[in-house]
Amino acid sequence: MDSLHHSPRLEHLTWSMKTYEHSKGNLCYIPSAEELEFDDPDNHGTEGLDTSGAPVSNHGFQSIGRRPRYTWNWHLPMLSSLHITTMFALIFDFQWLQYLPNLHRLHLDSGVPMDQRVRERRITLKDLLEDQQMQQQQRGENRTEETPLNLYFSLPKLESMVLDGCWVFEEKVMEVLCLFVAPNLHWVYFGRGCVSYTLQEWIPLARKMPHMENVYLNIRMTCDEAQKMGLIHEYELQGEQRNKRRIQYHLLATPGHFHDVLDP
C-alpha cells in the first residue's frame, strides 16, 4: 500500500478481493456492518484517527483490533480508471475522489447479493465537499442554509460512472454530482440495489448535461409509461429524430431502449 504514495504515473487501479463460486453467482466474504464501521458519523472525514482514537497510518491502512481501518490520502494525478469491488467498494468514501483529478472512469461494485444486503451506503452532499470545507463544517465554521457550489471538489474529466450495490443518494446529491462535480459525464450506470433518482427525476437532470449519452437504470416500466414521459422506443424513432442529439435510456428491467430526443 505504501507504494501508491510513490506512483504519480499510475493510470489504472483495480482494488478487489478473491471471489468464490456460489449458486447465486460469484460471491466474496463481506464483513458485518459493525466491523466495517463505514457509516460511523464520528469517523467520517477524520484524518489519522480511528473510532477509538488510536493513530491511523498515513499509508492507506492500519490495524485497529479486529480488522484494518482503510483510509485514502494517495494523490494520484494521472489515474484515469478506478475499479473497486467487494468490501473495498462498501468502505469507499466519495471524498477520496478529490485526489484523482484525471479520473475518466469510475466503477464501484460491492458484489453483494440482494438478499444478503449489507448496511446501505447513504451519500450526502457532505461527501462531495473538499477536505478543507468538510473540516470547517465539522467545526461549525461554515454553517449556511445551502453550501456554495465552489466548495465542492471537481472531477472535470470524469466521463463514465458505474455504481452497483446498496448506494442511496440523498436529496440534491445527484444534481450536484452530475452538474457541478462531474459535468462532463457521458454515461452513468445504476445497477441492482442502487437507489438513485427516479426516471421522472432523471429526464430533466440529464437534459441539463451537455455530454450525456446513455443512462442505465434498474427500473421496470411499460412502454406506455415511458412514452408518457416523452421518451420514444428505439423501434419508433423516425428518420429526422435519429439525426438529432438524443439521450438513450436503458431500463435494465425492461426490454429495449428508450430515447429522449432533444431539440437543437
Buried (B, 14 or more C-beta within 10 A) or exposed (E): EEEBBEBEEBEEBEBBEEBEEEEEEEBBEBBEBEEBBBBEEEBBBBEEBBEEEEEBBEBBBBEBEEEBBBBBBBBBEBBBBBBBBBBBBBBBBBBBBBBBBBBBBBBBBBBBBEEEBBBBBBBBBBBBBBBEBBBBBEEEEBEEEEBEEEBBBBBEBBBBBBBBBBBBBEEEBBBBBBBBBBBBBBBBBBBBBBEBBEBEEBBEBBBEBEEBBBBBBBBEBEBEBBBEBEBBBEEEBEEEEEEEEBBBBBBEEBEEBBBBBEEE
